[in-house]
């Protein structure tokens, strides 16, 4: 389930709501390997979003919000610093290149 609220500053946010899996999702954010969040971001950009939305997971079982983006989510959100500077749009482009190579090999 996803939600697309706006932050106080007007920034659109995509929040992917998950029952559990906090550690797994935390690791994927730190490794910049969140294909599902990147997909949601790409869908918003394709539907006229003025800027890339802030991305986050909300883990229901822990009542925890995980995000790589400070100042957009509540103060109690766990803000993570990914291991690279790659943003969701760049990650999506890398995914498209990888998919094209895989399709060409078929």
KOLLUM-442355 format. One record per residue: z, y, x of N, C-alpha, C, O in turn; residue in one letter; residue number from 1. Coordinates in pm, 1 decimal, always signed. Example, Ala and Ser with C-alpha at 12.3 -4.5 7.8 and 13.67 -1.06 7.14 Angstrom:
# residues 2
+----------+----------+----------+----------+----------+----------+----------+----------+----------+----------+----------+----------+---------+-----+
|      n.z |      n.y |      n.x |     ca.z |     ca.y |     ca.x |      c.z |      c.y |      c.x |      o.z |      o.y |      o.x | residuo | num |
+----------+----------+----------+----------+----------+----------+----------+----------+----------+----------+----------+----------+---------+-----+
|   +780.0 |   -569.0 |  +1319.0 |   +780.0 |   -450.0 |  +1230.0 |   +780.0 |   -330.0 |  +1320.0 |   +846.5 |   -331.9 |  +1423.6 |       a |   1 |
|   +708.0 |   -225.0 |  +1285.0 |   +714.0 |   -106.0 |  +1367.0 |   +787.0 |     +3.0 |  +1290.0 |   +803.9 |   +113.8 |  +1340.9 |       s |   2 |
+----------+----------+----------+----------+----------+----------+----------+----------+----------+----------+----------+----------+---------+-----+
END
This chain:
# residues 106
+----------+----------+----------+----------+----------+----------+----------+----------+----------+----------+----------+----------+---------+-----+
|      n.z |      n.y |      n.x |     ca.z |     ca.y |     ca.x |      c.z |      c.y |      c.x |      o.z |      o.y |      o.x | residuo | num |
+----------+----------+----------+----------+----------+----------+----------+----------+----------+----------+----------+----------+---------+-----+
|     +0.0 |   -116.5 |    +84.5 |     +0.0 |     +0.0 |     +0.0 |     +0.0 |   +123.1 |    +89.3 |    +70.9 |   +127.7 |   +189.8 |       x |   1 |
|    -78.5 |   +221.2 |    +53.0 |    -76.7 |   +345.6 |   +129.4 |    -46.3 |   +462.4 |    +36.8 |    -68.3 |   +455.4 |    -84.1 |       x |   2 |
|     +3.3 |   +566.9 |    +94.3 |    +31.1 |   +689.9 |    +23.1 |    -28.9 |   +800.8 |   +106.6 |    -35.0 |   +789.5 |   +229.1 |       x |   3 |
|    -73.3 |   +907.7 |    +42.9 |   -134.9 |  +1016.6 |   +117.5 |    -73.1 |  +1150.8 |    +77.3 |   -138.3 |  +1231.5 |    +10.9 |       x |   4 |
|    +51.4 |  +1174.8 |   +116.8 |   +117.5 |  +1301.2 |    +85.7 |    +76.3 |  +1411.1 |   +182.8 |     +0.4 |  +1386.6 |   +276.7 |       x |   5 |
|   +125.3 |  +1529.3 |   +160.6 |   +104.6 |  +1640.7 |   +253.3 |   +239.3 |  +1684.0 |   +309.9 |   +340.9 |  +1685.1 |   +240.4 |       x |   6 |
|   +237.1 |  +1719.2 |   +436.4 |   +358.0 |  +1768.1 |   +501.5 |   +382.1 |  +1912.9 |   +458.8 |   +296.4 |  +1975.3 |   +396.3 |       x |   7 |
|   +498.8 |  +1964.9 |   +493.1 |   +534.4 |  +2102.1 |   +456.4 |   +432.5 |  +2203.3 |   +508.8 |   +409.5 |  +2306.6 |   +445.9 |       x |   8 |
|   +371.8 |  +2173.8 |   +623.6 |   +274.0 |  +2267.2 |   +681.0 |   +133.7 |  +2245.7 |   +625.4 |    +39.2 |  +2309.9 |   +671.2 |       x |   9 |
|   +118.2 |  +2156.2 |   +527.2 |    -12.2 |  +2131.3 |   +465.4 |    -91.3 |  +2019.1 |   +529.3 |   -197.7 |  +1982.4 |   +479.5 |       x |  10 |
|    -41.1 |  +1964.0 |   +639.0 |   -108.9 |  +1853.0 |   +705.1 |   -108.0 |  +1731.2 |   +614.4 |     -3.2 |  +1691.9 |   +563.1 |       x |  11 |
|   -224.8 |  +1671.7 |   +595.0 |   -230.8 |  +1549.0 |   +516.1 |   -174.2 |  +1434.7 |   +598.9 |   -193.4 |  +1428.7 |   +720.3 |       x |  12 |
|   -104.7 |  +1345.0 |   +532.2 |    -45.6 |  +1230.2 |   +599.9 |    -87.6 |  +1102.8 |   +529.4 |    -93.9 |  +1097.9 |   +406.6 |       x |  13 |
|   -116.2 |   +999.8 |   +607.3 |   -140.4 |   +866.6 |   +552.4 |    -20.8 |   +782.2 |   +592.7 |     +6.7 |   +763.1 |   +711.2 |       x |  14 |
|    +49.6 |   +732.2 |   +492.9 |   +166.8 |   +648.9 |   +516.5 |   +135.9 |   +509.5 |   +464.9 |   +116.4 |   +490.3 |   +344.9 |       x |  15 |
|   +131.4 |   +413.3 |   +553.9 |   +108.2 |   +273.8 |   +517.9 |   +244.9 |   +210.1 |   +494.9 |   +324.5 |   +196.3 |   +587.8 |       x |  16 |
|   +271.2 |   +171.6 |   +370.9 |   +402.2 |   +119.0 |   +333.6 |   +401.5 |    -32.9 |   +349.2 |   +320.6 |   -103.2 |   +288.6 |       x |  17 |
|   +493.4 |    -81.2 |   +431.9 |   +502.9 |   -224.9 |   +461.7 |   +642.8 |   -275.2 |   +427.1 |   +740.4 |   -201.7 |   +442.2 |       x |  18 |
|   +653.1 |   -398.6 |   +381.3 |   +783.4 |   -457.4 |   +351.7 |   +865.9 |   -476.1 |   +477.8 |   +985.3 |   -446.0 |   +479.0 |       x |  19 |
|   +804.1 |   -524.9 |   +582.8 |   +877.4 |   -553.6 |   +706.4 |   +785.0 |   -543.9 |   +825.4 |   +677.7 |   -484.1 |   +818.1 |       x |  20 |
|   +827.8 |   -603.5 |   +935.3 |   +745.7 |   -604.6 |  +1055.6 |   +763.2 |   -480.8 |  +1142.1 |   +669.7 |   -438.7 |  +1210.2 |       x |  21 |
|   +882.7 |   -422.5 |  +1139.6 |   +906.5 |   -300.0 |  +1215.5 |   +871.4 |   -315.1 |  +1362.4 |   +800.3 |   -230.9 |  +1417.3 |       x |  22 |
|   +919.7 |   -421.0 |  +1427.9 |   +894.3 |   -437.8 |  +1570.9 |   +745.1 |   -452.5 |  +1600.2 |   +694.1 |   -392.8 |  +1695.1 |       x |  23 |
|   +675.5 |   -531.4 |  +1519.3 |   +530.8 |   -550.4 |  +1537.5 |   +456.9 |   -417.4 |  +1522.3 |   +372.0 |   -383.0 |  +1604.6 |       x |  24 |
|   +489.5 |   -343.6 |  +1417.4 |   +421.1 |   -216.7 |  +1391.7 |   +456.5 |   -112.7 |  +1498.8 |   +372.4 |    -32.0 |  +1538.5 |       x |  25 |
|   +578.5 |   -115.8 |  +1543.6 |   +620.7 |    -25.1 |  +1650.9 |   +538.3 |    -52.0 |  +1776.8 |   +488.7 |    +40.7 |  +1840.7 |       x |  26 |
|   +524.6 |   -179.5 |  +1811.4 |   +445.2 |   -216.3 |  +1929.4 |   +299.5 |   -175.8 |  +1912.8 |   +237.4 |   -128.7 |  +2008.1 |       x |  27 |
|   +244.2 |   -193.3 |  +1793.3 |   +103.6 |   -157.1 |  +1772.9 |    +83.5 |     -5.8 |  +1783.7 |    -19.0 |    +38.8 |  +1835.4 |       x |  28 |
|   +178.9 |    +73.4 |  +1736.0 |   +169.0 |   +218.8 |  +1753.2 |   +178.2 |   +257.3 |  +1900.6 |   +101.8 |   +341.4 |  +1948.0 |       x |  29 |
|   +270.7 |   +196.7 |  +1972.2 |   +286.4 |   +226.9 |  +2114.5 |   +162.6 |   +187.5 |  +2195.1 |   +129.2 |   +252.7 |  +2294.0 |       x |  30 |
|    +94.7 |    +80.3 |  +2152.4 |    -24.9 |    +32.1 |  +2222.4 |   -153.2 |    +96.3 |  +2169.8 |   -262.5 |    +63.8 |  +2216.2 |       x |  31 |
|   -140.2 |   +187.2 |  +2073.1 |   -258.5 |   +249.5 |  +2012.3 |   -354.6 |   +143.6 |  +1959.0 |   -475.3 |   +151.4 |  +1982.1 |       x |  32 |
|   -301.6 |    +45.7 |  +1888.5 |   -386.0 |    -61.6 |  +1835.5 |   -360.3 |    -81.4 |  +1685.7 |   -331.9 |   -192.2 |  +1640.1 |       x |  33 |
|   -370.9 |    +26.3 |  +1612.1 |   -345.1 |    +24.8 |  +1467.6 |   -476.5 |    +38.8 |  +1392.3 |   -507.9 |   +145.6 |  +1339.9 |       x |  34 |
|   -551.7 |    -68.1 |  +1387.3 |   -683.8 |    -62.1 |  +1324.0 |   -675.1 |    -22.9 |  +1177.2 |   -758.4 |    +53.5 |  +1128.6 |       x |  35 |
|   -576.5 |    -73.6 |  +1106.9 |   -565.2 |    -40.9 |   +964.9 |   -539.2 |   +109.3 |   +945.1 |   -602.3 |   +171.3 |   +859.5 |       x |  36 |
|   -449.0 |   +167.5 |  +1021.4 |   -425.2 |   +311.8 |  +1010.9 |   -549.1 |   +390.9 |  +1051.8 |   -582.0 |   +491.3 |   +988.6 |       x |  37 |
|   -617.6 |   +347.0 |  +1156.0 |   -740.6 |   +415.4 |  +1199.0 |   -847.1 |   +407.4 |  +1089.8 |   -923.5 |   +501.9 |  +1070.4 |       x |  38 |
|   -852.3 |   +295.8 |  +1019.1 |   -947.1 |   +280.0 |   +908.7 |   -915.5 |   +378.9 |   +797.4 |  -1005.8 |   +444.3 |   +745.1 |       x |  39 |
|   -788.1 |   +390.3 |   +760.6 |   -749.1 |   +486.7 |   +656.7 |   -783.5 |   +628.5 |   +699.1 |   -831.1 |   +708.0 |   +618.0 |       x |  40 |
|   -759.8 |   +660.5 |   +825.3 |   -792.1 |   +793.1 |   +876.5 |   -942.6 |   +820.0 |   +868.1 |   -985.2 |   +928.2 |   +827.8 |       x |  41 |
|  -1021.8 |   +720.5 |   +906.4 |  -1167.3 |   +733.7 |   +900.6 |  -1214.8 |   +751.5 |   +756.4 |  -1305.0 |   +831.0 |   +730.1 |       x |  42 |
|  -1154.9 |   +678.4 |   +663.8 |  -1190.4 |   +692.8 |   +521.7 |  -1160.8 |   +833.7 |   +472.2 |  -1240.0 |   +889.9 |   +396.5 |       x |  43 |
|  -1049.0 |   +891.6 |   +512.9 |  -1016.4 |  +1028.5 |   +472.0 |  -1115.2 |  +1127.2 |   +532.3 |  -1160.6 |  +1218.6 |   +463.5 |       x |  44 |
|  -1148.8 |  +1110.4 |   +658.6 |  -1245.5 |  +1201.5 |   +721.7 |  -1381.6 |  +1188.4 |   +653.9 |  -1452.3 |  +1287.5 |   +635.9 |       x |  45 |
|  -1417.9 |  +1065.3 |   +616.3 |  -1545.1 |  +1043.6 |   +547.5 |  -1547.8 |  +1099.9 |   +406.9 |  -1655.0 |  +1118.1 |   +349.2 |       x |  46 |
|  -1430.7 |  +1127.8 |   +351.0 |  -1421.4 |  +1184.3 |   +216.1 |  -1384.2 |  +1331.7 |   +218.2 |  -1327.5 |  +1383.8 |   +122.1 |       x |  47 |
|  -1416.2 |  +1398.2 |   +327.6 |  -1404.1 |  +1543.2 |   +332.2 |  -1272.2 |  +1599.9 |   +379.3 |  -1248.0 |  +1719.0 |   +359.8 |       x |  48 |
|  -1185.2 |  +1520.5 |   +440.8 |  -1060.5 |  +1576.2 |   +493.5 |  -1094.2 |  +1679.5 |   +601.3 |  -1178.8 |  +1655.2 |   +687.3 |       x |  49 |
|  -1028.6 |  +1792.6 |   +595.8 |  -1056.0 |  +1900.2 |   +691.1 |  -1016.4 |  +1863.4 |   +833.0 |  -1078.3 |  +1909.6 |   +928.8 |       x |  50 |
|   -913.9 |  +1780.6 |   +847.2 |   -868.2 |  +1736.0 |   +978.7 |   -818.9 |  +1592.7 |   +967.2 |   -795.4 |  +1543.0 |   +857.1 |       x |  51 |
|   -803.7 |  +1528.0 |  +1079.0 |   -751.8 |  +1391.4 |  +1076.8 |   -609.1 |  +1393.4 |  +1024.1 |   -529.0 |  +1476.9 |  +1066.1 |       x |  52 |
|   -576.2 |  +1303.2 |   +933.1 |   -439.8 |  +1301.3 |   +880.5 |   -340.5 |  +1247.0 |   +982.3 |   -376.3 |  +1171.9 |  +1073.0 |       x |  53 |
|   -215.8 |  +1286.6 |   +965.1 |   -107.5 |  +1227.8 |  +1043.1 |    -88.4 |  +1085.2 |   +993.1 |    -95.2 |  +1060.9 |   +872.6 |       x |  54 |
|    -64.9 |   +991.5 |  +1082.5 |    -54.2 |   +850.4 |  +1045.3 |    +87.2 |   +799.0 |  +1066.0 |   +156.5 |   +839.0 |  +1159.5 |       x |  55 |
|   +128.6 |   +709.8 |   +977.1 |   +263.9 |   +657.2 |   +985.7 |   +274.9 |   +525.7 |   +911.5 |   +197.6 |   +496.8 |   +820.2 |       x |  56 |
|   +372.7 |   +446.6 |   +952.6 |   +416.0 |   +329.9 |   +876.2 |   +552.8 |   +362.2 |   +817.9 |   +636.2 |   +423.9 |   +884.1 |       x |  57 |
|   +575.4 |   +320.3 |   +694.1 |   +710.0 |   +321.4 |   +638.2 |   +748.6 |   +176.5 |   +614.6 |   +681.3 |   +105.4 |   +539.9 |       x |  58 |
|   +856.5 |   +132.4 |   +677.9 |   +902.3 |     -5.6 |   +667.8 |  +1014.7 |    -10.7 |   +563.9 |  +1124.0 |    +41.2 |   +586.5 |       x |  59 |
|   +986.5 |    -73.4 |   +450.9 |  +1079.9 |    -75.9 |   +338.7 |  +1210.9 |   -145.0 |   +375.1 |  +1318.4 |    -91.6 |   +347.8 |       x |  60 |
|  +1203.3 |   -262.6 |   +436.1 |  +1323.8 |   -340.7 |   +466.5 |  +1423.3 |   -265.3 |   +555.4 |  +1544.1 |   -286.9 |   +545.3 |       x |  61 |
|  +1373.6 |   -178.4 |   +641.0 |  +1458.9 |   -102.8 |   +733.0 |  +1475.8 |    +43.4 |   +691.0 |  +1553.1 |   +117.2 |   +752.2 |       x |  62 |
|  +1403.5 |    +85.0 |   +587.0 |  +1400.1 |   +227.0 |   +547.6 |  +1367.8 |   +314.4 |   +668.8 |  +1432.9 |   +415.8 |   +694.0 |       x |  63 |
|  +1265.2 |   +272.1 |   +742.9 |  +1229.1 |   +339.1 |   +867.6 |  +1085.3 |   +388.6 |   +862.2 |   +995.7 |   +316.2 |   +818.9 |       x |  64 |
|  +1063.9 |   +510.9 |   +905.9 |   +929.7 |   +563.6 |   +920.5 |   +896.7 |   +566.9 |  +1068.8 |   +974.1 |   +618.4 |  +1149.5 |       x |  65 |
|   +780.8 |   +511.4 |  +1104.1 |   +733.8 |   +508.5 |  +1242.9 |   +608.9 |   +594.4 |  +1252.5 |   +517.1 |   +579.2 |  +1171.9 |       x |  66 |
|   +604.2 |   +682.4 |  +1347.9 |   +487.9 |   +769.7 |  +1361.4 |   +471.0 |   +816.3 |  +1505.7 |   +569.2 |   +834.7 |  +1577.5 |       x |  67 |
|   +346.3 |   +835.1 |  +1547.5 |   +322.7 |   +893.5 |  +1679.4 |   +314.7 |  +1046.4 |  +1674.2 |   +288.7 |  +1110.4 |  +1776.1 |       x |  68 |
|   +336.7 |  +1104.9 |  +1556.6 |   +314.5 |  +1248.5 |  +1541.6 |   +443.5 |  +1322.0 |  +1503.4 |   +491.0 |  +1308.2 |  +1390.7 |       x |  69 |
|   +500.0 |  +1399.2 |  +1595.0 |   +622.3 |  +1472.9 |  +1564.2 |   +595.6 |  +1590.4 |  +1469.4 |   +481.2 |  +1632.8 |  +1452.3 |       x |  70 |
|   +699.8 |  +1640.9 |  +1409.6 |   +700.0 |  +1761.2 |  +1326.0 |   +623.8 |  +1747.4 |  +1194.6 |   +613.4 |  +1845.3 |  +1120.7 |       x |  71 |
|   +570.6 |  +1631.0 |  +1162.9 |   +501.2 |  +1613.6 |  +1035.7 |   +588.7 |  +1536.0 |   +938.8 |   +588.4 |  +1563.6 |   +818.8 |       x |  72 |
|   +662.7 |  +1440.4 |   +989.5 |   +743.0 |  +1352.7 |   +905.9 |   +890.1 |  +1393.9 |   +910.4 |   +927.9 |  +1478.7 |   +991.3 |       x |  73 |
|   +973.0 |  +1335.4 |   +825.0 |  +1114.6 |  +1374.5 |   +819.6 |  +1182.8 |  +1363.4 |   +956.4 |  +1139.0 |  +1287.4 |  +1042.8 |       x |  74 |
|  +1290.3 |  +1440.0 |   +974.5 |  +1360.5 |  +1439.5 |  +1103.5 |  +1412.8 |  +1302.1 |  +1144.3 |  +1430.4 |  +1276.5 |  +1263.4 |       x |  75 |
|  +1437.9 |  +1213.7 |  +1048.8 |  +1489.3 |  +1081.1 |  +1083.8 |  +1378.5 |   +980.7 |  +1113.6 |  +1407.8 |   +863.5 |  +1137.7 |       x |  76 |
|  +1253.1 |  +1022.8 |  +1112.7 |  +1141.6 |   +933.4 |  +1148.7 |  +1151.1 |   +898.7 |  +1296.5 |  +1190.4 |   +981.1 |  +1379.1 |       x |  77 |
|  +1114.2 |   +775.5 |  +1328.0 |  +1111.1 |   +733.8 |  +1468.1 |   +975.9 |   +775.2 |  +1525.7 |   +872.7 |   +717.4 |  +1491.3 |       x |  78 |
|   +977.0 |   +873.9 |  +1612.2 |   +853.8 |   +926.1 |  +1670.8 |   +827.5 |   +849.8 |  +1800.0 |   +911.6 |   +845.2 |  +1889.8 |       x |  79 |
|   +710.2 |   +790.9 |  +1807.1 |   +673.9 |   +706.2 |  +1920.7 |   +566.2 |   +774.4 |  +2003.7 |   +477.4 |   +840.2 |  +1949.5 |       x |  80 |
|   +574.2 |   +759.0 |  +2132.1 |   +473.5 |   +813.5 |  +2223.0 |   +381.8 |   +701.0 |  +2268.1 |   +421.3 |   +620.0 |  +2351.9 |       x |  81 |
|   +258.1 |   +693.9 |  +2213.7 |   +166.3 |   +586.6 |  +2254.1 |   +138.4 |   +589.0 |  +2403.5 |   +154.6 |   +691.2 |  +2470.2 |       x |  82 |
|    +96.2 |   +473.7 |  +2454.3 |    +69.2 |   +458.4 |  +2596.0 |    -56.2 |   +529.4 |  +2644.1 |    -77.8 |   +541.6 |  +2764.7 |       x |  83 |
|   -139.6 |   +576.6 |  +2551.5 |   -260.2 |   +650.0 |  +2591.6 |   -276.8 |   +771.7 |  +2501.4 |   -207.9 |   +785.3 |  +2400.3 |       x |  84 |
|   -367.3 |   +858.2 |  +2538.6 |   -393.4 |   +980.4 |  +2462.2 |   -499.4 |   +959.4 |  +2353.3 |   -536.7 |  +1054.1 |  +2284.2 |       x |  85 |
|   -547.0 |   +837.3 |  +2338.3 |   -651.2 |   +807.9 |  +2240.6 |   -599.8 |   +834.8 |  +2098.6 |   -493.9 |   +784.8 |  +2060.7 |       x |  86 |
|   -674.4 |   +913.5 |  +2020.2 |   -634.1 |   +939.0 |  +1882.8 |   -704.4 |   +841.3 |  +1788.2 |   -783.9 |   +758.5 |  +1832.8 |       x |  87 |
|   -676.2 |   +850.5 |  +1660.0 |   -731.2 |   +756.2 |  +1562.7 |   -884.5 |   +761.1 |  +1558.3 |   -949.2 |   +657.3 |  +1544.5 |       x |  88 |
|   -942.2 |   +879.8 |  +1569.9 |  -1088.1 |   +891.7 |  +1567.2 |  -1150.5 |   +823.9 |  +1689.2 |  -1252.2 |   +755.5 |  +1677.1 |       x |  89 |
|  -1090.6 |   +842.4 |  +1805.4 |  -1141.4 |   +778.9 |  +1926.8 |  -1123.3 |   +627.8 |  +1920.1 |  -1210.1 |   +552.3 |  +1963.9 |       x |  90 |
|  -1011.1 |   +584.4 |  +1865.8 |   -986.8 |   +440.6 |  +1848.0 |  -1092.0 |   +382.2 |  +1754.8 |  -1144.6 |   +273.8 |  +1780.1 |       x |  91 |
|  -1122.9 |   +454.0 |  +1646.6 |  -1225.4 |   +407.7 |  +1552.6 |  -1361.5 |   +396.6 |  +1621.6 |  -1434.0 |   +299.6 |  +1599.4 |       x |  92 |
|  -1396.6 |   +493.7 |  +1704.1 |  -1523.3 |   +488.4 |  +1778.0 |  -1525.7 |   +368.9 |  +1872.3 |  -1628.4 |   +302.3 |  +1885.2 |       x |  93 |
|  -1415.0 |   +341.6 |  +1937.5 |  -1407.0 |   +224.7 |  +2025.9 |  -1424.7 |    +96.2 |  +1945.3 |  -1493.2 |     +3.8 |  +1989.2 |       x |  94 |
|  -1363.1 |    +90.6 |  +1827.9 |  -1379.9 |    -24.7 |  +1739.4 |  -1526.9 |    -41.2 |  +1700.2 |  -1578.4 |   -153.0 |  +1703.6 |       x |  95 |
|  -1595.4 |    +66.9 |  +1663.3 |  -1736.8 |    +58.2 |  +1625.1 |  -1823.0 |     +8.0 |  +1739.3 |  -1913.2 |    -73.0 |  +1717.6 |       x |  96 |
|  -1796.5 |    +55.1 |  +1862.2 |  -1872.9 |     +7.6 |  +1978.5 |  -1848.7 |   -141.4 |  +2001.7 |  -1942.5 |   -216.7 |  +2027.8 |       x |  97 |
|  -1722.9 |   -183.6 |  +1992.0 |  -1689.0 |   -324.7 |  +2010.6 |  -1754.8 |   -410.6 |  +1903.7 |  -1806.9 |   -518.2 |  +1933.1 |       x |  98 |
|  -1752.5 |   -363.2 |  +1779.7 |  -1815.5 |   -436.6 |  +1670.4 |  -1965.6 |   -447.8 |  +1691.1 |  -2023.5 |   -553.5 |  +1665.8 |       x |  99 |
|  -2028.8 |   -342.3 |  +1736.1 |  -2174.5 |   -345.2 |  +1761.3 |  -2208.6 |   -447.6 |  +1869.2 |  -2306.7 |   -520.9 |  +1856.0 |       x | 100 |
|  -2129.4 |   -453.4 |  +1974.8 |  -2152.3 |   -552.6 |  +2081.4 |  -2136.9 |   -694.1 |  +2026.0 |  -2217.8 |   -782.3 |  +2055.1 |       x | 101 |
|  -2032.9 |   -714.7 |  +1946.4 |  -2010.1 |   -847.3 |  +1888.2 |  -2122.4 |   -887.0 |  +1794.2 |  -2166.0 |  -1002.2 |  +1794.2 |       x | 102 |
|  -2169.6 |   -792.4 |  +1714.0 |  -2279.3 |   -822.0 |  +1621.4 |  -2408.6 |   -851.2 |  +1695.7 |  -2486.5 |   -936.7 |  +1653.5 |       x | 103 |
|  -2432.1 |   -781.2 |  +1805.2 |  -2552.4 |   -804.0 |  +1883.8 |  -2552.0 |   -942.0 |  +1948.7 |  -2657.8 |   -999.4 |  +1974.5 |       x | 104 |
|  -2433.3 |   -994.9 |  +1974.9 |  -2420.6 |  -1124.4 |  +2040.1 |  -2440.3 |  -1241.0 |  +1941.4 |  -2458.2 |  -1355.6 |  +1982.5 |       x | 105 |
|  -2436.7 |  -1210.8 |  +1813.9 |  -2450.6 |  -1316.9 |  +1712.2 |  -2594.3 |  -1356.7 |  +1694.4 |  -2624.5 |  -1444.2 |  +1613.2 |       x | 106 |
+----------+----------+----------+----------+----------+----------+----------+----------+----------+----------+----------+----------+---------+-----+
END
